[in-house]
Amino acid sequence: MILSTVYALTRRLLSLPVLLLRRDVSKEAELLVLRHENAVLRRQVPRVRYESADRLWFAALSHGIPRRRWVQVFPVTPATLLAWHRKLVAKKWDYTQRRRPGRPPTAPAVKALILRMAAENPGWGHRRIHGELTRVGHQIAASTVWNILNQAGIDPAPRRTGPTWKQFLTAQAQHIVAVDFLHVDTINLTRIYALVMLEHRSRRAHLLGITANPSGPWATQAARNFLMNTDTEGHTFLIRDRGSQFTDAFDAVFADGGLRVLKSPPQAPKANAHCERFIGTLRRELLGRTLILNEWHLRRTLTSYLEHYNGQRPHRALRQLCPSQAEAGPPCPIDIAEHRVHRKAVLGGLINEYQISS
């Protein structure tokens, strides 16, 4: 009853200007309806999401409405309208899409080559690498080389560490000999030690001695005996590990022979990789397939195998020639179909050697 009375009074009050002023207020009434509808929607929707087109429309219409009435007309605050307008202006003058691309990225192959040069040449800085690339015809800025090295964690200046053991062994292979101990457990579980040497240049192997008690004095005497019967001319470096058997007296024997002794880092078998590989070959081809009785048996077995190793066994490092052939020259090519091939058993048939019949 009360609500209907209020509605009737409100309608009469709104129709009074029409009767008095005789004006068409339909547009004004429509605006009042839309404003009231916006107020109802604001109460029901906590947050309204506007798209770019909505923001554009509101910002454009804001120029035709006095700023003091923005709070009553627009569903957003005046600060939001101004922010939308600033974004529209910034977007109008944004030339990012029309901007020319900058410096092209460096090709992955060039980056890989720069890092490779830095790894293979520790003394080269970014200027030296830049010069090398320029020399071969590739145009690149020195600052680009610096950035590539810096991003890879490599010092662009030539202050990096010296050559690695692999680089050293490769560069000085012609002048290096290496020694190491290997152990063998006999059939009655007695451990025997053998001191062996390998020449990097020729891959020729030597047996320096065999003992059950490898002490420092014994190793020193074995070195003296070897140098008395062997010419070490052409060799400059001797690589050994840090075993207790290799004493200062042992080093002095080889120093008197003109060799500089290099100690490998602790627990770094790669520093003496060639000798370690030779010992691995001994175990795979001989010691892992033979039961050793005593020191005499081990000496005879190793002596026979080293004769095969130096005189008959091919080596990939020597282009599949044995050390004796590498020193004397490769054999003349022949047609196997026109010759007979004889087999010779070594170490009781454990290893076979093949020769062309004369």
Secondary structure, DSSP 8 states (H G I E B T S, - for coil): -HHHHHHHHHHHHHHHHHHHH----HHHHHHHHHHHHHHHHHHH-S-----HHHHHHHHHHGGGS-GGGHHHH-SS-HHHHHHHHHHHHHHHT--TTTS---S----HHHHHHHHHHHHH-TT--HHHHHHHHHHTT----HHHHHHHHHHTT--SSS------HHHHHHHTGGGEEEEEEEEEE-TTS-EEEEEEEEETTT--EEEEEEESS--HHHHHHHHHHHHHHS--TT--EEEE---TTS-HHHHHHHHHTT-EEEE--TT-GGGGHHHHHHHHHHHHHTGGG----SHHHHHHHHHHHHHHHHHT--BGGGTTB-HHHHHH-------GGGS-EEEEEETTTTEEEEEE--
